[in-house]
Amino acid sequence: MERTGAVPQAEAPVSEAVEAKSPLHFVAPTEFVDLPSKGLGYGESHPMHGKDTIEIRYMTAKDEDILTSKTLLKKGIAIERFLDNIIVDKTFKASSLLVGDRNAIIIAARISGYGSDYHTKVSCPACGENSDYSFDLNKVKTHESSVDEKLGLTQTPEGYFSATMPLTKFTVQFKLLTGDDEIFLSQLATNKAKGKLADSALTDQYKRMIVSVQGHTERVVIDNFIDNLPTRDSRFLKNCYRVACPDVKVINEYSCTACGFEQELEVPFGADFFWPDR
């Protein structure tokens, strides 16, 4: 300014600048979603470590654009982009969240956008009759992540879970699956189907979740253990994972109008879950 003689323009107050841009400016409402993991299953470096809630923004018209984008749907990333958009904390990707926590967020987001009534078609387990049915998304059953002394299931500071197999007596450390793992396993299954290769969903999941066996972290050692895992140890490991893995399910009473069959039915998250008008 001393060199050129220029006179600086006075800056308008922030409130006036915002008002000039948009007289309808407002802060989008948010809500806190209870996480079934309660923050267990995340390493100490993850922002959700030890956190039992997560803040998300209510759905907007822009979010609907994401969910209906043909390009994103074709690439299979519409839901991922949507979750990244509504989660307030931008220090991590939604794909790094545990599967059960992601389910809780998806249900809460759907309620904020379209309400708690979910109208869809269901098939009767008894007679196979397809019929329209309305589910209440507020009726959720939550399974929280936990350890179990009877199973010898404990947790490590890294967020892993550890248990000793009953037959081999090897101590196995495993992690809980995240959105990244779910995407990887889904793509792997698709590729195997295209290549007409044998289905190996269970061992593929084990290879994704087991991080060490008897202290060994080498991939070749872990994979060899999994390929030769006795059925007894496999059943025990699946039970440990069920206890440790958080999840949230929407379960309503179902009654078939055709045959009168009644039972509790888990809500099917079909193509109309986020696209009710399509």
N, C-alpha and C positions, 0 to 999 in steps of 0.2 A: 504493500500500500504506500510506503514511503517513497519507493522508486517510481511508481506509476501515477500516484496521486488519486488512485481509484478510491471511491467511497463504498464500503461494504453495505449491502442491503440488509435491513433488519429482518431477522427470521420471525415468521409468525409463530405464535404459541402452538404447541403440539395439538391441543384440543381444537384450535381453530383450523389447523391444517387437516385434521381428520374430518372435521365438519364440512370443510370445503370439498373434500374428496367424496364423501358419502353422508348425506344427512340421515341415512338409515343405518349407520354403523352400529353394530351391537356385538357383544361377545356370545359366541355359540355356546349353548348349554352343554354341560358335561355331567357325567355320573361316575361313581366308583363301583367297579364290579368286583365281587368277592371271588378270589381265586381258590379253586379246590386244592391247589398245591400248598397253599399257605406259605409260599416262598421256599419250600423244600424242593430239592432236585435241581437247584441252580447253584452254580459255583459262586464263590465269594466275589468274583469280579463282575458278575452279571448284575445289572441294576435291579432285577427283581428278586435277588437273594434276600430271603427273610421277609419279603413283602407279602401281605395277605390280601391286598387290593390293587387294582390298577385303574387309572382314570382314562375314560374314553369320551370322545365327543359324540353328540347325537348325530345321526345320519342326516345328510343334506342332499339337495338335488345334485350336487357335484359328485357325491358318493354313488348316487344312482347311475350317473354317467359312467363311472368306473365299472360298476357291476354289469352294465349292459353293453360295454365296449366290445364289439366283435373281435377286434384285434387282441385285446387282453384275454377274452374268453378262449379264443383259438390257441393262444399261447399257454393257457391254463394258469394265468397269474392274476386274474381279476380279484379273487378273494385276498390274495397276498397284498396286492396294491391297496385294496379297500381297508384291510386291517392296519397297514402302515399309516394310512391316512387318518383313521379315527383315533388311534392311540396317541394320547397327548405327549408322552415322553418319547422324544425322537432320538434318544441315545442308543437305541437298539432296534433291530428288525423284528417284526412280528414272527418271522420264521424261526427265530431263536427261542420262542416261547414253547413250553410244554404243550402237548396235544390237548390235554384236559383243560388247561387254562385258555387255550385258543377257543375251545368249544364254548366255554363260559362267556367269553367276549362276543362270540358270534351270536349266541342266543340273546344276550343283552342288547346288542346292536340291532338285531332284527326287531325286538320289541320296541326300541326307541323309534324305529323307522315306520313300522307297519302295525304296531300294536301287539298284544299278547295272543290274539286269536290267529291260529294257523290252519287255513283250510287246504286240504290236500286229499288225494285219493289213497286208500289203503286196501290191501288184499286180505281177506279173512283167512287166518291160519287154518281154519277147519274146512271150509267149503271152497275157498279161493275166490269168492265173490268180491269184485271191485266196487267200492262205494265211496262217496264223498264223506269226509269226516272232518270235524273241527276240533283241534287240540288247543289246550290252554298252556302256553309257553311258560307261565308263572309256576306251574307245577313241576318243579325240578327235584331230582334226587342227586345229591352231591356225595361223592366218595373222596374224602380228603387223603392226601399223601401221608403215610405214617411208617413207623418202624414196628417190629414185632419181636419181642423177647423169645417167644415160644419157637419162632422160626429161626432165631438167631440173626434176624435181619437188622442191620445197623446202617448208619449213614456216615460218610466221610466228609471232611471239610470242603472237598472239591464238589460236593453235591451228588456224589455217587452213592449207590447202595451196595452193601456187602453181605454175603451169606455163604455158608459152607455147605457144599453139596452132600447129600446123605450117603451116596454110594462111593464116589471117587474120593470124597473127603477134601476136594480142592476148594479153596476159597475163591469165589467169583465176585468181582466188582462189576456192576453194570450201571448204566445211566438211563434216565427216563427219556423216551423219544420226544423229539421236538418237531416243529413244522418242517424244518429242513430234512429230518430223517424220514418223515412221512412222504414228502415229495420225492426223495431219492428212492424209497422202496416202491412207490407207485410207478415211477418211471422204469425201474429195474424189472418189475413184473410185466410191464407193457413190452419192453424190449425182448424179454424172454419169450413172451407169447408170440411176438412177431417172428422171432427166430425159431419157433417151434421147439424150444428147449423145455426141459422138465421143470415143473413148478417146484420152487423151494422156498416158499414164503416164510416158513418158521425159522429155518436156519439162516435165511437172509436177515430176518429181524434180529436174531441172536448176534449175528456178526456186526450188526449196526449198534447194538446196545451194550455188549460186553466190552469192557475196557481193559480188564486184566484177569488172569487166571493164575492163582498161587503166586502172585507177584510179577508174573511175566506179562509184559505189555506188547511184545513183538506180535505183529499181525499174523504172521505165519503160524506162530504157536497157538494163538487164540483160535484161528480158523480151523486148525487141525483138531483142537479140543472139541469144537462145536460139531464138526463132521463126525466125530466118534462119541458124542455125548450120549450116555445111556438114557433110556426112556425115563427111568425113575428120577434121575437128576433133572431131566428136561421138565417133567411135571412139577417138580419142586421149584425150579427156577421160574416157571410160569406163575405159580402160586405167589412167590415172592414179588414178582412184578405186579400182579394184581393188587397186592397190599400196598406197594409203594407208589403205584401209578394213580395220580389224581384224575378225576373225571366228573363230568356233570351230564346227566341225561334227563330228558323230558319224558315222563311216563304218565300216561292217562289211562283211565278205565275205557275199554273198548267193548262195544256190543254190536254184533253183526245183525243188520236188519233182515238178512236173508234166512239165516239158520238159527239165530238167537245165541250164538257162541259168545261167551264173555271171558275176558281176561285183561290183565294189564298189558299195555302195548307201548313200546318205545317209539317215540315220534320219528318217522323216517324223514331225514333231511334231504328231500328230493330237489329237483330243479326249480320248483316253485317256492322254495324257502325264502330266497331273496328276490325272486321274480314272480310275485303273486299275480301280476296282471298279464303275464305272457302266455 
